[in-house]
Amino acid sequence: MKTIKLLGLTCFTFLLIMTSQSCIKGFEFGDNNNDQNTNPPNDCTTGIILSSQKEIDKFSKKHSDCTQIFGNLIIGRDDVGSFITNLDGLRQLTKINGDLIMERCAALKNLKGLDNITEVSGTVLVRSNDFLEYMDGLTNLRRIGNSLDINNNPSLINLNGLAKLITLGSFSIESNPALTSLSGLQGLISIAQGLYIRSCDALTNLTGMKNLTSLGSLSVINNESLANLSGLQKLVDIDYLSIRRNPSLVNLNGLQNVKAIGSIEVFQNTGLLSLNGINNVSTIEGGISISENSGLVSLNGMESISSVSGGIRINENKSLININGLKNVMSIGGWLRIRSNRLLKNLEGLENLTNIGSGLYGGYLRIESNLSLKSVSALRNVTSLGGNLEVKTNASLKNLNGLDNIEPSTITELHITSSNNLAVCNVKSICEYLKSEGRPVTIEGNALGCNSREEIEAMCQ
């Protein structure tokens, strides 16, 4: 009798283990060798991966009551590319409580089939779909909780199909070489974090987002044909503006209604002639960096700026001949650095500047390697520095007239070097600074009269 009971228990245990293994396998979605559904019917409580057209076609039958997915929906993403031609089998879906990812769908031309989705709580990623031409299919999508990333779709022409999208976390449009327009985004009102547009070489402007009123940061980078920033006419403030390596960009037209910017970076835009387009910006809460824009002639467009909480960096703009666009700046909270602008002859435009380095972390004044610079007299109204005073390698500069009125106690360190025509350094602020022993000083490589501490001190007598 014991033997029979033991045998019965063993068989029961074996059957229980086999049944458990079968149930566990059932949570994997996809076709197996027996062509059986590996997801339990109607189960949308976990993420789902659809890597073939067959799986998409069978979705509605296997998940007949499923309108929401509580997890991620991944379409494609096969290592060798999924031959998915349509998404018609997904029309019952209305909401994704996770991410919606469409990646490496080699034959997909549009997104029709996702027409009834109104919300995605996570990220929408549309990436590396070789033949995707339109975003049609997301026509009822109104909200994206996190980011919308449309990247590396070589056939994508426009963004039509996103007209009802109102708000999202962040927006990345990158490496879509056929994209000629942002049309289709006219319903978009708010991007909480940032808009990032990079390497869309057929894009000539930003027209298409005419109702966008709220934006965190705007980064426009490496867009070969971009001529202006028109299309953002309702935008009034930007936390961070970065304009980098757009060779056809001539000015910043399109940002005329922006009143406040956190920080500005304008870098390596070879065709840029001026900064016209930000004419109504009055305050900069962060810093300004204008660097390596080889065609930039002036800083026109910045005339309304009166204060900069961070610093101003104007570096290596080889065609820059004046900085008159800064004529109304009165205060710089951080640093002022003017370096390697070879045609700049003077600093006219800084006549109203009274203090530098007045912010919490101080700053410095650095005038360096400006080949043609002959005068710094425009700085005559600066009375407070809050950091280092550095004048280096300015071959045409002969005197430091204009630095007279800086209060010596606000200078942390003094460095005057490698300016072989600089002979007159005995201005009041420097003479007073040198009276205090032990304060950091480097004076060398200049003309006679300003080639050492002792020479300047002798001239100060």
HUPEMO-V178264 format. One record per residue. N is the residue number from 1. RES is the residue in one letter. SS is DSSP state (2 for helix, 1 for strand, 0 for the rest). PHI is phi as a letter, one per 30 degrees, with the letter a starting at -180 (* if undefined). PSI is psi as a letter, one per 40 degrees, with the letter a starting at -180 (NA if undefined). Layout:
# HUPEMO-V178264
n->(N	N)
res->(RES	RES)
ss->(SS	SS)
phi->(PHI	PHI)
psi->(PSI	PSI)
This chain:
# HUPEMO-V178264
n->(1	2	3	4	5	6	7	8	9	10	11	12	13	14	15	16	17	18	19	20	21	22	23	24	25	26	27	28	29	30	31	32	33	34	35	36	37	38	39	40	41	42	43	44	45	46	47	48	49	50	51	52	53	54	55	56	57	58	59	60	61	62	63	64	65	66	67	68	69	70	71	72	73	74	75	76	77	78	79	80	81	82	83	84	85	86	87	88	89	90	91	92	93	94	95	96	97	98	99	100	101	102	103	104	105	106	107	108	109	110	111	112	113	114	115	116	117	118	119	120	121	122	123	124	125	126	127	128	129	130	131	132	133	134	135	136	137	138	139	140	141	142	143	144	145	146	147	148	149	150	151	152	153	154	155	156	157	158	159	160	161	162	163	164	165	166	167	168	169	170	171	172	173	174	175	176	177	178	179	180	181	182	183	184	185	186	187	188	189	190	191	192	193	194	195	196	197	198	199	200	201	202	203	204	205	206	207	208	209	210	211	212	213	214	215	216	217	218	219	220	221	222	223	224	225	226	227	228	229	230	231	232	233	234	235	236	237	238	239	240	241	242	243	244	245	246	247	248	249	250	251	252	253	254	255	256	257	258	259	260	261	262	263	264	265	266	267	268	269	270	271	272	273	274	275	276	277	278	279	280	281	282	283	284	285	286	287	288	289	290	291	292	293	294	295	296	297	298	299	300	301	302	303	304	305	306	307	308	309	310	311	312	313	314	315	316	317	318	319	320	321	322	323	324	325	326	327	328	329	330	331	332	333	334	335	336	337	338	339	340	341	342	343	344	345	346	347	348	349	350	351	352	353	354	355	356	357	358	359	360	361	362	363	364	365	366	367	368	369	370	371	372	373	374	375	376	377	378	379	380	381	382	383	384	385	386	387	388	389	390	391	392	393	394	395	396	397	398	399	400	401	402	403	404	405	406	407	408	409	410	411	412	413	414	415	416	417	418	419	420	421	422	423	424	425	426	427	428	429	430	431	432	433	434	435	436	437	438	439	440	441	442	443	444	445	446	447	448	449	450	451	452	453	454	455	456	457	458	459	460	461)
res->(M	K	T	I	K	L	L	G	L	T	C	F	T	F	L	L	I	M	T	S	Q	S	C	I	K	G	F	E	F	G	D	N	N	N	D	Q	N	T	N	P	P	N	D	C	T	T	G	I	I	L	S	S	Q	K	E	I	D	K	F	S	K	K	H	S	D	C	T	Q	I	F	G	N	L	I	I	G	R	D	D	V	G	S	F	I	T	N	L	D	G	L	R	Q	L	T	K	I	N	G	D	L	I	M	E	R	C	A	A	L	K	N	L	K	G	L	D	N	I	T	E	V	S	G	T	V	L	V	R	S	N	D	F	L	E	Y	M	D	G	L	T	N	L	R	R	I	G	N	S	L	D	I	N	N	N	P	S	L	I	N	L	N	G	L	A	K	L	I	T	L	G	S	F	S	I	E	S	N	P	A	L	T	S	L	S	G	L	Q	G	L	I	S	I	A	Q	G	L	Y	I	R	S	C	D	A	L	T	N	L	T	G	M	K	N	L	T	S	L	G	S	L	S	V	I	N	N	E	S	L	A	N	L	S	G	L	Q	K	L	V	D	I	D	Y	L	S	I	R	R	N	P	S	L	V	N	L	N	G	L	Q	N	V	K	A	I	G	S	I	E	V	F	Q	N	T	G	L	L	S	L	N	G	I	N	N	V	S	T	I	E	G	G	I	S	I	S	E	N	S	G	L	V	S	L	N	G	M	E	S	I	S	S	V	S	G	G	I	R	I	N	E	N	K	S	L	I	N	I	N	G	L	K	N	V	M	S	I	G	G	W	L	R	I	R	S	N	R	L	L	K	N	L	E	G	L	E	N	L	T	N	I	G	S	G	L	Y	G	G	Y	L	R	I	E	S	N	L	S	L	K	S	V	S	A	L	R	N	V	T	S	L	G	G	N	L	E	V	K	T	N	A	S	L	K	N	L	N	G	L	D	N	I	E	P	S	T	I	T	E	L	H	I	T	S	S	N	N	L	A	V	C	N	V	K	S	I	C	E	Y	L	K	S	E	G	R	P	V	T	I	E	G	N	A	L	G	C	N	S	R	E	E	I	E	A	M	C	Q)
ss->(0	2	2	2	2	2	2	2	2	2	2	2	2	2	2	2	2	2	2	2	2	2	2	2	2	0	0	0	0	0	1	0	0	0	0	0	1	0	0	0	0	0	0	0	0	0	0	1	1	1	0	0	2	2	2	2	2	2	2	2	2	2	0	0	0	0	0	1	1	0	0	0	1	1	1	1	0	0	0	0	0	1	0	0	0	0	0	2	2	2	0	0	0	0	1	1	0	0	0	1	1	1	1	0	1	0	0	0	0	0	0	0	0	0	0	0	0	0	1	1	0	0	0	1	1	1	1	0	0	0	0	0	0	0	0	0	0	0	0	0	0	0	1	1	1	1	1	1	1	1	1	0	0	0	0	0	0	0	0	0	0	0	0	0	0	0	1	1	1	1	1	1	1	1	0	0	0	0	0	0	0	0	0	0	0	0	0	0	0	1	1	1	1	1	1	1	1	1	0	0	0	0	0	0	0	0	0	0	0	0	0	0	0	1	1	1	1	1	1	1	1	0	0	0	0	0	0	0	0	0	0	0	0	0	0	0	1	1	1	1	1	1	1	1	0	0	0	0	0	0	0	0	0	0	0	0	0	0	0	1	1	1	1	1	1	1	1	0	0	0	0	0	0	0	0	0	0	0	0	0	0	0	1	1	0	0	0	1	1	1	1	0	0	0	0	0	0	0	0	0	0	0	0	0	0	0	1	1	0	0	0	1	1	1	1	0	0	0	0	0	0	0	0	2	2	2	0	0	0	0	1	1	0	0	0	1	1	1	1	0	0	0	0	0	0	0	0	0	0	0	0	0	0	0	1	1	0	0	0	0	0	0	1	1	1	1	1	1	0	0	0	0	0	0	0	0	2	2	2	0	0	0	0	1	0	0	1	1	1	1	1	1	0	0	0	0	0	0	1	0	0	0	0	0	0	0	0	2	2	2	1	1	1	1	1	1	1	0	0	0	0	0	0	1	0	0	0	2	2	2	2	2	2	2	0	0	0	0	0	0	1	1	1	1	0	0	0	0	0	0	0	0	2	2	2	2	2	2	2	2	0)
phi->(*	e	d	d	d	d	d	d	d	d	d	d	d	d	d	d	d	d	d	d	d	d	d	d	d	d	d	c	c	k	c	c	d	c	h	c	d	c	c	e	e	i	d	b	d	b	d	b	c	c	c	b	d	d	d	d	d	c	e	d	d	d	b	d	c	c	c	b	c	c	l	d	c	c	c	j	i	d	e	c	j	c	d	c	c	a	c	e	d	c	d	d	d	c	a	c	c	l	c	c	b	b	b	h	c	d	c	d	c	a	c	e	k	c	e	c	d	c	a	b	d	c	c	c	c	b	b	h	c	e	c	d	c	b	c	e	k	c	d	c	d	c	b	b	d	c	c	c	b	c	b	h	c	d	c	d	c	a	c	e	j	c	d	c	d	c	b	a	d	b	b	b	b	b	h	c	d	c	d	c	a	c	d	j	c	d	d	d	c	b	b	d	c	b	c	b	c	b	h	c	d	c	d	c	a	c	d	k	c	d	c	d	c	b	a	d	c	b	b	b	b	h	c	e	c	d	c	a	c	d	k	c	d	c	d	c	a	b	d	b	c	b	b	b	h	c	d	c	d	c	a	c	e	k	c	d	c	d	c	b	b	d	b	b	b	b	b	h	c	d	c	d	c	a	c	e	k	c	d	c	d	c	b	b	d	c	b	b	b	c	b	h	c	d	c	d	c	b	c	e	j	c	d	d	d	c	b	b	d	c	c	b	b	b	b	h	c	d	c	d	c	a	b	d	d	c	d	c	d	c	b	b	d	c	c	b	b	b	b	h	c	d	c	d	c	a	c	e	k	c	d	c	d	c	b	b	i	d	d	e	c	i	a	a	c	b	c	b	h	c	e	c	d	c	b	c	d	d	c	d	c	d	c	b	c	i	l	d	c	b	b	b	h	c	d	c	d	c	a	c	e	k	c	d	c	d	d	e	d	c	c	d	b	b	b	b	b	h	c	d	c	d	c	c	b	d	d	e	d	d	e	d	d	d	d	c	d	i	d	d	b	b	b	a	i	c	d	e	j	b	c	a	d	d	d	d	d	d	d	d	d)
psi->(d	d	d	d	d	d	d	d	d	d	d	d	d	d	d	d	d	d	d	d	d	d	d	d	d	e	e	h	h	i	h	a	d	e	f	i	h	e	h	i	h	e	h	f	e	i	i	h	h	h	e	i	d	d	d	d	d	e	d	d	d	d	f	d	e	h	d	i	h	g	a	i	h	h	h	b	e	i	d	e	h	h	g	h	d	i	f	d	e	e	e	e	h	d	i	h	g	a	i	h	h	h	h	f	g	d	e	h	d	i	f	h	d	e	d	e	h	d	i	h	d	b	i	h	h	h	h	f	h	d	e	h	d	i	e	h	d	f	e	e	h	d	h	h	d	b	i	h	h	g	h	f	g	e	e	h	d	a	f	h	e	f	d	e	h	d	i	i	d	i	h	h	h	h	f	g	e	e	h	e	i	e	i	e	f	e	e	h	d	h	h	d	c	i	h	h	h	h	f	g	e	e	h	d	a	f	h	e	f	e	e	h	d	h	h	c	i	h	h	h	h	f	h	d	e	h	d	i	f	i	e	f	e	e	h	e	i	h	d	h	h	h	h	h	f	g	d	e	h	d	a	f	h	e	f	d	e	h	d	h	h	c	i	h	h	h	h	f	g	d	e	h	d	i	f	h	d	f	d	e	h	d	i	h	d	b	i	h	h	h	h	f	g	d	e	h	d	i	f	h	e	e	d	e	h	d	i	h	d	b	i	h	h	g	h	f	g	e	e	h	e	i	f	e	e	e	e	e	h	d	h	h	d	b	i	h	h	h	h	f	g	e	e	h	d	i	f	h	e	e	d	e	h	d	i	h	f	e	i	d	e	a	a	i	h	h	h	h	f	h	d	e	h	e	i	f	d	e	e	d	e	h	e	h	d	f	a	i	h	h	h	h	f	g	d	e	h	d	i	f	h	e	e	d	e	h	h	d	e	e	h	d	i	h	h	h	i	f	g	e	e	h	d	h	e	f	i	d	d	d	d	d	d	e	d	h	i	e	i	h	h	h	h	i	e	a	i	h	d	f	e	i	d	d	d	d	d	d	d	e	NA)
